[in-house]
Amino acid sequence: MTVKNPLGQIRKELESHVGKKIKLRANRGRRRTFEKVGVLENTYPSIFVVRVDEENYFQRLSFSYADVLTSTVELRLHGYGTDGRKIASCAGE
């Protein structure tokens, strides 16, 4: 079964988790990856925003839904065991 609009499906999945704490793993290229824990703040037509609140560190990070589709960004619910439950995975997984 093929998905006609995978970006729309990813957006719908993320909309159901707005306001929840998530663990974010992003690949920034050339072996540069980072992991942050934050709150999924909002979803917009082309991007979603994650607010990171750590001690002495406050930042809002924005990513496109295509980043999730291409596995550049991986999102998991925070607090569900060691790995958490993966959210907004691409249709092939």
N, C-alpha and C positions, 0 to 999 in steps of 0.2 A: 504494500500500500504506500503510495507516495503522498507526501504532504504538499498541498498547493501553495501554502504561504507559511513557510517555517519561521520567518521573522515575526509574523503576527502571532503564531503559536507561542513563541518564546516570550513575547510581550505579555500575553494573557497569563502565562505561568508566573511571570514576575509580578504582575499586578496583584495576584492573590497573596503575595508575600510582602507587600509594602508595609513598612513599620516593624518588620521582624529583623532580628539580629542574624547576620549571615557571615560566613567566612569566605573571603575573596582570595583567589589565587590568579594573578595576572602575569602573563609572559610579555616582557617588554623587549624581547629580542636579544640575540647574542648572549645566551645563558643568564640573562637578567630577569629573574622572576621575583615577585614579592607576594607575601601573604599578609592580609590585614583582616581584622574583625571589625565590622561596622553594621550600620542599620541601612536597609534599603529604603531610601528616603522618598523617591518618587520615580514614576515612569512617564516618559514623554513619547511622542510619536516616533522619534528616531533614536533616543538615548534613554539610559536609566542612570540614576544618581545614587551613590553610596556615600553615607556620612561616616567618617572614621573618627572616633573619639578615643584617644589614648592619652595617657599622662603626658602633658606638655606637647601634645600633637593633636591638631584639629584640621581636618581637610575633607573636602568633598571631591570625590572621584567620579568621573562620568565615563561611560562606555556605551558603545553601540550594541544593538542586538546581534549584529553580524560578528562581533567579537566573541559572543557566546556560541554562535553557530559554528565558527571556525576553531573553537576550543582555545582561543587566545585568552579568554577569561573563563574561569570555572567558579561556580557559586555553589555553596553548600549551606544548609541551615546550621546555625551554631548551636551547640549544646546537645546534639544527638550522637552520643558516643564519641569515638575517636575521629571518625571521618565525617560524620554528619550525613544527612540525606541530601543527595545531589538534586538541585533544582535547575530548571531551565536547561535541560540537556538537549542536544540536537536530536532530530527524529531518528537517526540511524542507530542510536544507542539504546 
